[in-house]
Structures are given as C-alpha cells and as structure tokens.
Amino acid sequence: MSFSEHLENYIKQRDQQQQQGQPLRHKYVVQDPTNQSLAREAMAQAQEDASRQATVESKQPHYRVNGRCMTQNEASAMEQLKPTSAPANPDRIAYIQQLRKNLKLRKPS
C-alpha cells in the first residue's frame, strides 16, 4: 500500500467519523509532497523500469547495483575489479590510540 492510498483511507475514515458524530482523536495536517520527495520517487521508479526493460530486451535477469542495471556476469566482473584495501598499519594504530589517550588526559579549560 502506497502512502497516497493510506492517506486516502485515513481521510475516508475521518470523514465517516465526522458524519457519525464521533469526536476526532487526532488532527493531522496534510502537506503536499516536496519537490525533493517527488524527484526521489521518480528516480526510483525510473530505475525499476530500466531494470525491467533491460530484462525484457536481453532475456536475462538484471540486477540494480549502485543505480545501474547489469547482468549477473557484469556484477561479478565489477566485484572482481574492486580495489583491495591495504592492511592496517600497527604503528599508525598505536599512534592514533596514543593521541586519543593524550586527549582524554588533557583537562578541559
């Protein structure tokens, strides 16, 4: 159920309660969606449509990875091309811990 459907259901229930004479428990202010939220929803919908269209055109299932539609082979190749991170340097870690210790010992002025 989308938010707009939920909102419509809430408004219908509220109107029915008012017609029956029941007091309202809460007063909600309905606000128009912002441009940013509309754009975010439009982008998400476009990405979903692109994924479906790519699946239809190539007859292979496509997956969204970082906003791009790609097949399983492309996704695995992209994973293999990721750079590996350097191992942690123990000297640097000890230096950072010493700095933290010095900061904790220093009294606030």
Stockholm file with secondary structure:
# STOCKHOLM 1.0

chainA/1-109         MSFSEHLENYIKQRDQQQQQGQPLRHKYVVQDPTNQSLAREAMAQAQEDASRQATVESKQPHYRVNGRCMTQNEASAMEQLKPTSAPANPDRIAYIQQLRKNLKLRKPS
#=GR chainA/1-109 SS CCHHHHHHHHHHHHHHHHHHTCCCSCCCCCCCCCHHHHHHHHHHHHHHHHHHHHHHHHSSCCEEETTEEECHHHHHHHHHTSCCCCCCCHHHHHHHHHHHHHHHHSCCC
#=GC SS_cons         CCHHHHHHHHHHHHHHHHHHTCCCSCCCCCCCCCHHHHHHHHHHHHHHHHHHHHHHHHSSCCEEETTEEECHHHHHHHHHTSCCCCCCCHHHHHHHHHHHHHHHHSCCC
//
